[in-house]
Amino acid sequence: MARPKTGDKPRDIRQATVDEVSAIGSTAVSVNKIADRAGFSVGTIYRYYRTKDELLFDVFLQVKRDLHTTMMTAAGDKVGAEARLKAMWFALVDYGFQAPGDFLLVELMSSETKPPFLENEELRIINAAVPTEIQSGIDDGTFVQTTASTIETVLASPTITLARHAYISGKRTSEEEVEQVFRLIWRGIARDRSVI
């Protein structure tokens, strides 16, 4: 297949990788399939990445970085665990509606990231950010006494489901339903369940 003469090759490679992993999973994906989807020769991909694992990890890290930036920007100058986590959660859901494939890639690859890549300092910082925010809410009494990872699971699971639904159906869940989902989540994690 002839390669395009214009465009942003790294962006196109990222999108093709996201689309391919979302469609068939990271273990079944190949550089050939990604190259075909991007409309490039395999050699073009190998000019940017030495191995399939390097490609997958780089795209995974890019998406994790985008998710992290989205959540932290939403939290911005919000004060208190409730306001910060609520802003982060809604920003994450919105990201999942805008780019559900990105969301699915992270979900699929989170458990498959190879040990050497887990030592990546940027990834460790990104992975620690939300649990740190949650722990501050546990410490100040906003959240029930449990582990930060438990609350993170309760917060993340519905966002994954909503993104998967958006990916499969091609449409967003209504704002009203998203609000209802958040209220139910909040009842499960907040010490004071009357606050919403």
Number of C-alpha atoms within 10 A of each C-alpha: 9 7 13 12 7 6 8 9 18 13 12 17 22 21 18 19 28 26 20 24 25 23 14 10 15 20 10 10 17 16 21 15 16 25 23 16 16 23 18 19 17 16 12 15 21 14 8 13 15 10 12 17 16 13 19 23 18 15 22 25 18 15 19 21 16 14 21 19 14 18 24 19 14 20 20 12 10 14 10 14 21 19 13 20 22 19 19 23 19 17 19 23 24 20 19 25 23 16 16 25 24 29 27 23 24 22 15 17 18 13 8 12 16 12 8 7 15 14 10 11 10 13 16 12 11 16 15 11 14 19 17 13 17 23 22 16 22 21 12 11 14 20 25 16 15 11 13 20 14 13 21 16 10 15 19 15 10 17 23 19 14 21 28 20 17 19 21 11 10 12 12 18 16 9 10 9 10 17 12 12 14 19 14 11 16 21 15 16 20 20 16 14 14 8 11 11
